[in-house]
């Protein structure tokens, strides 16, 4: 199968699954789920569905259990809505990249704040860590009478 067709199919599967999970799955373990990506195997026999619980009180493992329990229903509906003869088996995988990105962003923000605080204290300058500008030489801005 061509690469572009695979990408189109993956995005269609993602779109349809997101709608199905939001509207049709009534399992209380699932709640609000964001489908972050789909990866279809080259033989189209299986598809990895990456998800992130959105404002869920349930741990990711329970959400995954609920999605796995609904996988048969989702596979059947997916095949019907996309007109597939053989819908791929669905394997749900918790996508922790969002949490990792938030953690890295927080670390970077703290390091930058620490640098700004350390730079301002060392220079005795303004809080943004920059030194006050000095007047250019020879422009008459000198106020020292001995230099005149």
N, C-alpha and C positions, 0 to 999 in steps of 0.2 A: 504494500500500500504506500502511496506517495506521502512524503512528509507533510505537505500542505493539507492533504485530506485527513491525515491523522490529527493535526492541530485543529482543524475545523470540527471534527468529531468530538475531540476532547472538550472544546469550548461549548458545543451543543449539549453534551452530557452534563457539564457543569451547570449550564443554565437550567436545564430541565430538572436535574436533581435538586437544585436550590429551590425551585418552585414547588416540587413535590414534597420536599421535607417541610417547607414552611406551611403548606396548605393541607396536605393529606396525611402526614404522619401524626398520629394522636398519642404516641408513647410519651408519658410524662418525663421519662429519662432524657429525651432528646432536647426538648425546649427550642430555644433560638440557636440555630447553627449557621455558620458561614462556611460555604464550600469555597476553599481557597485555591483548589486546583484539582485536575484530573490527569492521570497518566495511564494511557491505554497500552497494553502489551502489544508487541508487534503482530502476534497471531490473533488479536482481538478477542482472546478468550477471557481476559480479566482486565479490570481497571482498578487502579488505586485512586481512591477518592480522599483528598486531604481536606480536613475540616478543622474549624476552631469554634468552640462554644462561645456564643456571644451573650454576655451578661447572664450566664447560667449559674445557678446555685449548685448544680450537679458537677462532680469531678469529671474530667475528660474520659476516664475509663468507663464510667457509667453511661455517658453520652455515646461512646463507641459501642457499648453493649446494646443500647437501644437502636442505634443505626444498623448494627449487624443483625439484630432481630427483625428489622424491617427490610433487610436487603432483598429478600425474595419478591416482596411487593414492589419495591423500587425498581428492581431489574425488569419485572414484567411491564410495569408502566413505562419505563424507559424504552423498551423495545417497541411498544405500541405507539408511543408519541413520536419516536424518531423513525419508525418504519424499518426497524432492523430485524432481519431473520433470526439472528443469534445475538442477543444482548450479552455483553460481557458480565462475568461474575464481578460483583462489587466487593472490594476490600477497603474498609474505612481505616484511615491512618490519621492520628492526631497531628496537626501541623503546629509545631512549637516555634516556628520561625517568627511569628508575631511577638511572642513573649521574649524571645532572644533579642529581637530588634529593639524592643522597649527597654530591656535591661542594658544593652549597649548604649543606647541613647542617654539613659540616665547616668551611666558611668561617665560618658563624655561631658555631659552638662556639669556634673560635679567636679570633674577635673578642670574644666574651663573656669568655673566659679572660684576654685581654689587658686588657680593661676592669677586671676584678676585680683583676688584678695591679697595674695602674697606680693604681687607686683606693686600694688598701691601702698602697702605698708612699708616696703623696702625703699621706695622712692620718696615717700612723703608727699606724693602728688595727689591729684584727684582720684576718685574712686574707680575710674575706668582704667587706671594703670598707666596713663600717659603722663609724661612730664610737661610742665607748663612751657609754652613757647617762649624762646628767647628772642629779643629784638635784634634785627640784623645790624651788623657793624656799619658805621659811617653814615647812618641815616638821621643822625641828630637825636636819636632816641636815648642816647647815653645821658644819665642824670648825675653821674659822678663828676664833681667839679675838678678833681685832679686829672681826669682824662682829657679835659678840654684843652 
